[in-house]
Each structure stands twice: as C-alpha cells, then as structure tokens.
C-alpha cells in the first residue's frame, strides 16, 4: 500500500471550526475585559508592570504580547509542565498541584498520582533506571566524570565518541558519522557549514524550528514548499534551476531539499522515494532529519530509509537525534566520508561547543548495540522494535474505531488526536489525568487555530494492557467531551488489527529469540521494560561480550 | 510564552499571517455581524433606521480597533519583534496587498453601508454619519497607500 493510503488528515468539520472561532473570540473579549478591570484597579493585579518613573518612555515590553499567556494559557497551565517524581517510563508518578487562584500560583498538597505516560519521546523504552545502558552510563561517569568541558576539536574528544560515531555510521548504513551534544544545534549550526549565500534551500512547510533557524543562518535563499507535496517541490526545483538567484539570475551553487522523516505534530511521513527520484533527476541534495524516525520506524529500526527500503547512500545528509529513541541527548550527522570530514573541520558546534558528555555517550552506544543485537538479553532489540510497531498500529486502529479524528501515518509512533475547541483542550488534559492518563495537549499558536490536538507518543515500554486501558480512558473522556468528530469509517488497514493480532505478532518475536538460559524450546520470560521504584532487575547479562567490551574500554581509559 | 512555540513546526514565525485563511473564518465574521445586528434590533425603543446605523457604527469601530489600532500579536511570535509595530491589517498575509482576505474585509463594511442606506431610507444625517465612519474608519486605513503609514506619528510605538 502506498504511503498515501495509510495516512489521513481528516479536515476540520465546518460547524466545529465556526464554534472554535467563536470560542476564541469569547476568550479574547473576556480577556480584554479582565485586563481592563485589572489595569484600573477593580481587580487584584498580579502581573508584572513597569515602574512609575518609566511610564512616559517608549514601553519596554508590550502588554499585548502577553495577552494570550495571561488570559488563556495561565488559566489552564496546570496541563503543562507537570512535575514528576519517577523515571518517565511507561508509567510515572506526578506530584499533585492545586491552584487556588486560577493558575497564578500552585499549592502542593503532598499527594501523588500514578499515570500512564504518553508524553515522553520514549519510542524504544530506553528511559529506564536499570539495564545495560544505565550500567554503562554509570561506569562512564565514574571514569570520565559528568562533562567534558572542551570542544571536540580541542581537548574534548573521548574514544567513546569515536566508538559512538562508528556505531551510528554502521547502524544508519552510511560511511561515517559525526556526533553533537545537542539535537537542535546539530541542525542549526551545521547547515551553515554545508551551504551558504548563493545556494537555495527547499524546506518543507512543517519543518522544525531548528531546521528553519539553520536555513536562515546559512544566508541562502529559502523556498518553502507545501507539506509533503512532491509536485510543489518539483515546481520549485525547476523554478530555482531555470531562474537562478534573485536579481543576478546566476545559477545556484547548490540546491538542498530539507525534510523530516516523521513530523511530530502531524504524525506524517515524508515521501522519501519520490524525493530521491527528484533529487537525482535535478541533481539537488537531500537533507533528511530523522529525529523522530530513527529507531522508531522500519523493520530494523533504521528509520524511514529502512521503512521505504531505500539506499542510505542516496540521501546526502542523514541527520538524527539520540533524544527520542535512545534515551540520551545530542544528535548526529551521517553521510559520505567527505561530508563528515568537512563537518569535523567546519562545524560551528564541533569547534566552539563542548562535546557530548561521557555518560550520555555510553548510554547511547549501549542502546545502539542493544538494537543491533550485540548487548543486553538476546533478541531484546528486535523485541523492542516489534513492540513499538505493534503498539503503534494497535493503538491507532483502536482510536480509529472509537470515532475520534486521528492524524498521521499508520506506523508513526506519534499519534495526534484532534480536540479543536479551546475549552476542550484543558478539559481533555485534566479529565484524562483524573483517570490516570498523562498526555500532552497543544493549541493555538503552536498549531493552526482550528487544529488543536492531544498528542500521544507511543513507546516500546507500553504493554498491550496499558494500551487497552488508555483506549478505554480515551473512550470515556471523548464521549464525555463529545470529541468523536470523525465522519469517515475506520481506514481499511485497521480491519485485522486486534488484540489477538498484536499478541500473535509479539509471540513471533519471542519464538525467534534464542532461549535465554532456559531448556530448549522453553518459553522465554518476557520482562516488562518499565520503570519502577523497585530494586533494579538485572536485565544485562554480565557475560555479554559487548557490555564487557565497553566496560573494559572504559576501565582501560582511566 | 515563546516557550509555547519552541519545538513546534513553523516555517512562518507569526501565526497572525495565515490564520485568516482557515476554513470557515469568513462565515464566522459574517455570523458575528448578524449576532450584533440581532442584539441591536432586539432593543425595543430603537427604530429600524437607528438599529441599522448602530450596527454599521459598532461594526466599523470594533473592526477599526481590531485591525488598525492594536499592534503586534496577543502572543509572542518567533519573528524577533518585527510585527510589534505592525497593526493586524499589516500583518495579515504577511503584508501582501490585494489578497482574497483583504478584498473580503474591504467589501463587508461597504455592503453593510449600502444596506444601511437602504434601511434608513436615505435620511441625510444617517447617511452622513455612516458615510464618514465608512470612509474614515473602514476604507482609508485599508488602502495600500497607507500601509505602515502613521499620520502625525499617532500609534507609532
């Protein structure tokens, strides 16, 4: 099935859109009224104001700019930035807060709520406090300390970094790779090293702000194309080649198409095969940001390149981050030897920023090796990938059957469920928390005005029982809030996706694993990859060659 | 809160540029005018002519403040302050003139004025008042010649 048939973005129903606008206008009217009362002393004024002596100067900041924050966001801000007290695995414990004055301040009664975690980018379940990754990170901290304190190019290179780069390059299928301590900086500070004035950047409409900033920092001409619209890309490519630069009409030195693998706000997947065909036809370059897709998509977890079965050498710059699927921090750029050698010399982040701290590097290296089957219990990597795939499809199919509007592609682990109306944003966030489900809700201006949504991030740490329970909670809440707007039948691919199908898929992976210390043919106990406050289970096998290797290298370096 | 927008996908740093293209927003605008008119019509001691004139005036005054007086955005956009000195009209469609949105917003007050002159039976005083408010509050600020113009420096900062 082509990508187009497996993803959908049902447009907002007309009447719902009108009611949403009326809602926002009412909020604005009340906001203005309350601001008037506050500014003229009829109501207690808790906002920051300029001191009296500067009243006649040009205003230092605009009161109007904080209108939205003050009158809309502040009233419902208990839905965001919730403090937690355990590791954010499949479930977490939230510290309860109550606001006696509608969001100006919080009180802490001292109680806790245990909730299912759908807010963390934890696609493969590596956010855990025990396991081979945690052991490796602890060992690296004891050897190298917490930070490095120097850029890679000066004194901040550890052999751990070199090993991580080799691992990344092997995993992704590229010739070489270079890592950076910050995912955002990987995009923003490396694009200027690759392109400059006289080049053209074709950027997708919904690209992340790091890509937008990186493109602006280069000084190149930026053309934005409609989201996932290949015809638009081709038209703009042809224009760029035929008409060249703006006034001089000279040809562009390089044309770079910048797309993401999976778009986290929409859950959509880029059209990689068509883009590769286009770039070869017109001799452009392709920059693929796999922040949300590396580790999360594809039969072997190697990202959208793996999912579509394309050749990684066809993509010129493969960028990704360690934050989402690997439980670490930082980013990488992989590509040809030539590209990476250039970046080692020219990258702004590599020359001026500190390098990736050792515990993070150790965590990420071990995570990669677990995925490649060289660390941890045998088959653990394949199990996690399969669990994520099954969770995603089962969750999405169940939600489609409920009748809510779900955006995105069938295999994207980011699942946006549409809310539309501003009042329901807070209601959804609070009602689901009351029932034990923690999720992220987003509204205007982060999303278009009539497309506010709740975003669920699936994880390999979630078990099928957790997913069943969450779907039940979502069913209750969406019935209560009348959020079941979908007027289409569930898509064709959801037909066979049931609990039985999911369990059968997971059993397949179990059977493919070697029995782990059990008698031949015995069932392998599947350990739930979940974060608890209990004493750590020893998931790592101390005889594991790769783990021993890591620890030995770390010990040797000390 | 700029933190609300960080991490989200936006090639356009100011959502004020594009939201007026969303589905159903033109219809909502017309619905609001109808609601205002019905409220004014419901007041028992106001004559038909006065009701229409009141609707026309209320509409022109409110849209003047909304489009041509308040500057900047009610949230912090990611454009580093470029839109802080721009009125909403100047921000719509990123300053491009003669777009569909701008034509629509120009035509609506004119249509209301024509209906009002009809329902006030072309009375002189009503006509004068409505015409003045139409021209000064609704048409002149929308002309492309007055894009980013501040007369006598009023409302500059």
Boltz contact constraints between the chains, C-beta under 6 A:
constraints:
  - contact:
      token1: [A, 12]
      token2: [B, 23]
      max_distance: 6.0
  - contact:
      token1: [A, 14]
      token2: [B, 24]
      max_distance: 6.0
  - contact:
      token1: [A, 17]
      token2: [B, 23]
      max_distance: 6.0
  - contact:
      token1: [A, 17]
      token2: [B, 24]
      max_distance: 6.0
  - contact:
      token1: [A, 18]
      token2: [B, 24]
      max_distance: 6.0
  - contact:
      token1: [A, 18]
      token2: [B, 28]
      max_distance: 6.0
  - contact:
      token1: [A, 21]
      token2: [B, 25]
      max_distance: 6.0
  - contact:
      token1: [A, 21]
      token2: [B, 28]
      max_distance: 6.0
  - contact:
      token1: [A, 58]
      token2: [B, 157]
      max_distance: 6.0
  - contact:
      token1: [A, 62]
      token2: [B, 72]
      max_distance: 6.0
  - contact:
      token1: [A, 64]
      token2: [B, 72]
      max_distance: 6.0
  - contact:
      token1: [A, 65]
      token2: [B, 72]
      max_distance: 6.0
  - contact:
      token1: [A, 65]
      token2: [B, 76]
      max_distance: 6.0
  - contact:
      token1: [A, 67]
      token2: [B, 74]
      max_distance: 6.0
  - contact:
      token1: [A, 68]
      token2: [B, 74]
      max_distance: 6.0
  - contact:
      token1: [A, 68]
      token2: [B, 75]
      max_distance: 6.0
  - contact:
      token1: [A, 69]
      token2: [B, 1]
      max_distance: 6.0
  - contact:
      token1: [A, 205]
      token2: [B, 11]
      max_distance: 6.0
  - contact:
      token1: [A, 206]
      token2: [B, 9]
      max_distance: 6.0
  - contact:
      token1: [A, 208]
      token2: [B, 9]
      max_distance: 6.0
  - contact:
      token1: [A, 212]
      token2: [B, 11]
      max_distance: 6.0
  - contact:
      token1: [A, 224]
      token2: [B, 11]
      max_distance: 6.0
  - contact:
      token1: [A, 265]
      token2: [B, 9]
      max_distance: 6.0
  - contact:
      token1: [A, 445]
      token2: [B, 15]
      max_distance: 6.0
  - contact:
      token1: [A, 445]
      token2: [B, 75]
      max_distance: 6.0
  - contact:
      token1: [A, 446]
      token2: [B, 4]
      max_distance: 6.0
  - contact:
      token1: [A, 446]
      token2: [B, 5]
      max_distance: 6.0
  - contact:
      token1: [A, 446]
      token2: [B, 8]
      max_distance: 6.0
  - contact:
      token1: [A, 449]
      token2: [B, 19]
      max_distance: 6.0
  - contact:
      token1: [A, 449]
      token2: [B, 22]
      max_distance: 6.0
  - contact:
      token1: [A, 450]
      token2: [B, 22]
      max_distance: 6.0
